[in-house]
Amino acid sequence: MGGTPLAICPRCEVTNVTLRIEEKTEEGRIILHLSGRMQATHLDELRAQIRHKGSPALDLHEVTLVDVGAVHFLSLCESDGIDLLHCAPYIREWMGRERNRRS
């Protein structure tokens, strides 16, 4: 990918489930490229990376699976103005359903 690896969720090593976070810069814009399984256990590290980088876009192209905690997190990110790039249709649909449930 050509990005700089920032983090691999250490809590996930026990279960061999990993979310990889890499930083890319495209046209002066910081993008955190995510790959693997995105679960609630990864969110603290991802929050820290977002806070540290300002307001980067999140590239979800290689995210293979999410749980409900990740869906809520992504929905909050988007409402805070963070762009979700290459978000799979099933994740978008799930985010919409969760927003409707909370309304």
C-alpha angles and dihedrals in degrees: 000000000000093000129129112256108236105173148349112202105254095201089062097061090084093061097031089240111132137182111199118205119196129175120227130176118212120178090341093309122120114228125185106212111207125197134176129021118345113207137163090261089065097052099088091058092044092049089051091051092049091048091048094048097044110230107343125173116250117228108206097177094118098036104121102184138009134190128215092267090056091047091053090047093050091048091053091047091054093048088052090057100261111142117233107210123199093001110178115245092240090056092048090049092048091049089053093050092049091049090051091049091053093048 
